[in-house]
Amino acid sequence: MANAIDRLMSQMDIHPVLVDVGAAEGPPEIWDSIAKHSIYIGFDPDLRGIRQTPEGYFHKEVIFSKAVTSLEGAQNVPFYFTTAPYCSSILKPDSESLKNFLFSHLFTIEKKGPVQATSLNSVIDHLSLPCIDWLKTDSQGTDLRIFKSLKDKSRSRVLALDIEPGLINAYEGEDLFVDAHGALIKEGFWLSNLGVRGTVRMRPSTLAQVAKEDNSISNDRMMMATRETPSWVGARYLRTIEALGQSESHKREYVLLWVIALLDKQYGFALDLALEYDKVFGEDEMSTLMRREPISRIKRFTPSFLYKRAKKILPAGVRRRLRGLIQ
């Protein structure tokens, strides 16, 4: 797969613009195979735990120790530095809501102070970026408003969007998943991937009381023994083919969205894009490769391959039934 991606991106001289809002934990792993072609722009005002990438890992790389705000012209914004750096935010942690969850100590405010801020529109202008192709924002509560703050033209050119909106009120006035999903569907995206993440719903004060009575009940034991409550999601949205056509996109956008679909293992959508490319631009060497590569990937998943891959974890009875189907 990497060879096909490299070939397409090299031949068409495509340098995707990857923007990472909340970059302290490092770029998403899904970007690894296109890093050498890409322009990486990272933002995080709390760099206590930032993970550095090797020099030359990206085609170009710029890191801003600034918060990204949806407010145009803002030079500084209030910022809440929490015990866990990845919980720091321009929004104040919602202590009333968080008191019901064991991970509330991660959101303890260690200090509050103004930090330098910028908007995505300002950065696009400052760096003379042609667009943002893939936006990942883990801003702790403001993902939707950051995306919506982009100018219409820039917003319509975003091909992929990774967000981590909450299902609970971890911050005061945050953008929740229920707000983000409907808005992004209207913006011409479809939901490609959704990972539900969570924590234990239990008041720390209750655990403290129980632990007094039985010192074998620790925070770690409670976390291991108790089913997590859904608390936030990691969601990936891809631009629809219909929206791509309405924005008068060129070959670059079709090919790059195809690359993103392949990276996200959306092989069916990648084939949709290949056929749409043929329809819009006509068959050429690129479209032939765009059809061939997803089919090659799909053919690897034969019934016998799937059985070998799954037999280590399936119960014996299920293995026997599956083996009977493929013989």
C-alpha positions in Angstrom: 0.0 0.0 0.0 2.8 2.4 0.9 4.3 2.0 -2.6 1.1 2.9 -4.3 0.6 5.9 -2.1 4.2 7.0 -2.6 3.9 6.6 -6.4 0.7 8.7 -6.6 1.8 11.4 -4.3 5.3 11.7 -5.9 4.0 11.7 -9.5 1.4 14.4 -8.7 3.7 16.3 -6.3 1.1 16.2 -3.5 2.2 17.6 -0.2 -0.8 17.2 2.2 -1.2 19.9 4.8 -1.7 18.1 8.2 -2.8 20.3 11.1 -2.6 19.0 14.6 -4.4 21.0 17.3 -3.4 19.5 20.6 0.0 18.2 19.5 1.6 17.4 22.8 1.2 13.6 22.4 2.7 13.7 18.9 1.2 13.3 15.4 -1.4 10.5 14.9 0.1 7.2 13.8 -2.1 7.1 10.8 0.0 10.0 9.3 3.2 8.0 9.5 3.1 6.5 6.0 2.5 9.9 4.4 4.7 12.0 6.7 7.7 12.3 4.3 5.3 14.0 1.7 3.5 16.2 4.2 3.5 19.6 5.7 2.9 19.3 9.4 1.6 22.2 11.5 1.2 21.5 15.3 -0.3 23.6 18.1 -0.1 23.2 21.8 0.4 25.8 24.6 1.1 23.1 27.1 4.2 21.3 25.9 5.1 19.6 29.2 4.8 16.1 27.7 5.3 16.8 24.0 6.6 13.9 21.9 9.2 15.1 19.4 9.4 13.6 15.9 12.8 12.8 14.3 14.3 15.6 12.3 13.3 15.3 8.6 10.3 13.0 9.5 7.9 15.4 7.7 8.5 17.2 4.4 8.1 20.4 6.4 7.2 20.9 10.1 6.2 23.9 12.1 5.2 23.7 15.8 3.4 26.7 17.5 3.4 26.9 21.3 0.0 28.6 21.1 -3.6 27.8 21.7 -5.9 27.7 18.7 -9.0 29.8 19.2 -12.1 30.4 17.2 -11.9 34.1 18.0 -10.3 36.0 15.2 -7.8 38.6 16.2 -7.3 37.2 19.7 -3.6 37.4 20.7 -4.0 35.8 24.1 -6.6 33.7 25.8 -7.1 32.4 29.3 -5.8 28.9 29.7 -6.3 26.3 32.4 -3.2 24.2 33.1 -4.4 20.9 34.7 -2.6 18.1 36.5 -2.6 16.1 33.3 -1.2 18.1 30.4 -3.6 16.5 27.9 -6.5 17.8 29.9 -5.4 21.5 29.8 -7.8 23.7 27.9 -9.0 27.2 27.2 -12.3 26.0 28.8 -12.6 25.7 32.6 -13.0 22.1 33.8 -16.6 21.4 34.9 -15.9 20.4 38.5 -19.6 19.8 39.3 -19.9 17.3 36.5 -16.4 15.8 37.0 -16.9 15.0 40.7 -18.9 11.9 39.6 -15.9 10.3 37.8 -12.7 8.7 39.2 -10.5 10.5 36.7 -11.5 13.9 38.0 -8.1 14.5 39.6 -6.6 14.7 36.1 -8.5 18.0 35.6 -7.3 19.7 38.8 -6.3 23.2 37.9 -2.7 23.8 38.8 -2.6 27.3 37.4 -4.6 29.7 35.1 -2.9 32.2 33.0 -3.0 33.9 29.6 -1.3 32.1 26.7 -0.5 33.2 23.2 -3.2 32.3 20.8 -4.0 32.3 17.1 -6.7 31.2 14.7 -6.4 28.7 11.9 -7.3 31.4 9.4 -4.3 33.5 10.7 -1.9 30.6 10.3 -3.1 29.8 6.8 -2.4 33.4 5.9 0.9 33.6 7.8 2.3 30.4 6.3 0.7 30.9 2.9 -0.9 27.5 3.0 -3.0 26.5 0.1 -5.5 24.7 2.4 -5.8 22.3 5.3 -6.3 18.8 4.0 -6.5 16.8 7.2 -7.4 18.5 10.5 -6.9 16.7 13.8 -8.2 18.7 16.7 -8.0 17.5 20.3 -8.6 20.9 21.9 -10.4 19.7 25.0 -13.9 21.0 24.3 -13.7 23.3 21.3 -13.2 21.0 18.3 -16.4 22.0 16.5 -16.0 25.7 17.0 -12.4 25.6 15.8 -13.5 23.8 12.6 -16.4 26.1 12.1 -14.2 29.2 12.5 -12.4 28.5 9.2 -13.4 30.7 6.3 -16.0 29.1 4.0 -13.4 28.3 1.3 -10.9 26.8 3.6 -13.6 24.8 5.5 -14.9 23.3 2.2 -11.5 22.1 1.3 -10.9 20.0 4.4 -10.9 16.4 3.3 -10.6 14.6 6.6 -11.3 15.7 10.2 -10.3 13.9 13.4 -12.0 15.2 16.6 -12.4 14.1 20.2 -15.6 15.6 21.5 -17.1 14.7 24.9 -20.1 12.6 25.8 -20.0 14.2 29.3 -19.5 17.7 30.4 -15.8 17.6 31.3 -15.5 21.4 30.5 -17.9 24.3 31.0 -19.6 25.0 27.7 -17.8 22.4 25.6 -18.7 21.1 22.2 -20.2 17.7 22.7 -20.4 14.8 20.2 -24.1 15.4 19.8 -23.4 18.9 18.6 -20.5 18.0 16.4 -22.0 15.1 14.5 -25.0 16.8 13.1 -23.1 19.9 12.1 -20.4 18.0 10.3 -22.9 15.9 8.3 -24.4 19.2 7.1 -20.9 20.3 6.2 -20.5 17.4 3.7 -18.8 14.8 5.8 -19.6 11.2 6.7 -18.5 9.4 9.8 -15.8 6.9 8.9 -14.5 5.8 12.3 -15.8 6.1 15.9 -14.0 4.9 19.0 -15.9 5.2 22.2 -13.7 5.8 25.2 -14.5 6.2 28.9 -13.8 6.1 32.5 -15.3 4.8 35.7 -18.4 6.7 37.0 -17.8 6.9 40.7 -17.3 9.7 43.0 -13.7 9.9 44.4 -15.2 10.7 47.8 -17.1 7.4 47.7 -14.0 5.5 46.9 -12.1 7.2 49.7 -14.9 6.2 52.2 -15.0 2.6 50.9 -11.2 2.4 51.1 -11.2 3.4 54.7 -13.5 0.4 55.5 -11.5 -2.0 53.2 -8.0 -1.0 52.3 -7.8 -3.6 49.5 -10.2 -1.4 47.4 -7.9 0.9 45.6 -8.3 3.3 42.7 -6.5 0.9 40.4 -8.6 -2.1 41.4 -11.8 -0.2 41.0 -10.7 0.9 37.5 -9.9 -2.7 36.5 -13.0 -4.2 38.0 -15.6 -1.7 36.8 -17.0 -1.3 33.3 -16.1 2.1 31.9 -18.8 4.7 31.3 -18.7 6.2 27.7 -17.2 9.6 28.3 -15.8 10.8 25.0 -15.2 9.6 21.5 -12.4 9.7 18.9 -14.2 10.3 15.6 -12.9 10.5 12.0 -15.0 12.2 9.3 -14.2 12.1 5.6 -15.5 14.4 2.9 -18.3 12.9 0.8 -17.9 12.5 -3.0 -21.0 14.7 -3.5 -19.4 17.5 -1.5 -16.1 17.0 -3.3 -17.9 17.6 -6.6 -19.8 20.7 -5.4 -16.5 22.4 -4.3 -15.1 22.0 -7.9 -12.2 19.9 -6.7 -9.3 19.0 -8.9 -7.5 15.7 -9.4 -5.3 16.4 -6.4 -8.3 16.4 -4.0 -9.7 13.1 -5.4 -6.4 11.4 -5.2 -5.6 12.7 -1.7 -9.0 11.7 -0.4 -8.4 8.3 -2.0 -5.1 8.0 -0.1 -6.9 9.0 3.2 -9.6 6.4 2.6 -6.9 3.7 2.0 -5.1 4.7 5.2 -8.4 4.4 7.1 -9.0 1.0 5.5 -12.1 2.3 3.8 -11.5 0.2 0.7 -15.1 0.4 -0.6 -15.0 4.2 -0.4 -11.6 4.2 -2.1 -13.1 2.3 -5.0 -16.1 4.7 -5.1 -13.5 7.5 -5.5 -11.6 5.7 -8.2 -14.8 5.3 -10.3 -15.8 8.9 -9.7 -12.3 10.1 -10.7 -12.9 8.2 -14.0 -16.2 9.9 -14.5 -14.9 13.4 -13.8 -11.4 13.3 -15.4 -11.4 10.2 -17.6 -9.3 7.0 -17.2 -5.6 7.5 -16.9 -2.6 5.8 -15.2 -3.7 7.3 -11.8 -7.2 5.9 -11.9 -6.0 2.5 -12.9 -3.8 2.4 -9.8 -6.7 3.8 -7.7 -8.8 0.8 -8.7 -6.2 -1.8 -8.5 -4.8 -1.1 -5.1 -8.0 -1.4 -3.0 -8.9 -4.6 -4.8 -5.4 -6.0 -4.1 -5.9 -5.2 -0.4 -9.4 -6.8 -0.4 -8.2 -10.0 -2.0 -5.8 -10.6 0.9 -8.7 -11.2 3.1 -9.6 -14.7 2.0 -11.7 -17.0 4.2 -8.6 -19.1 5.0 -6.6 -16.0 5.9 -9.4 -14.7 8.2 -9.6 -18.1 9.9 -5.8 -18.2 10.5 -6.0 -14.7 11.9 -9.0 -15.3 14.1 -8.4 -18.9 15.4 -6.2 -17.8 18.2 -9.0 -15.8 19.9 -12.2 -17.6 18.8 -13.8 -20.2 21.1 -13.3 -23.8 19.9 -17.0 -24.2 18.8 -16.9 -21.1 16.7 -13.6 -22.2 15.1 -15.1 -25.5 14.1 -18.1 -23.9 12.5 -15.9 -21.4 10.7 -13.5 -24.1 9.5 -16.5 -26.0 8.1 -17.6 -22.9 6.0 -14.3 -22.6 4.3 -13.6 -26.2 3.5 
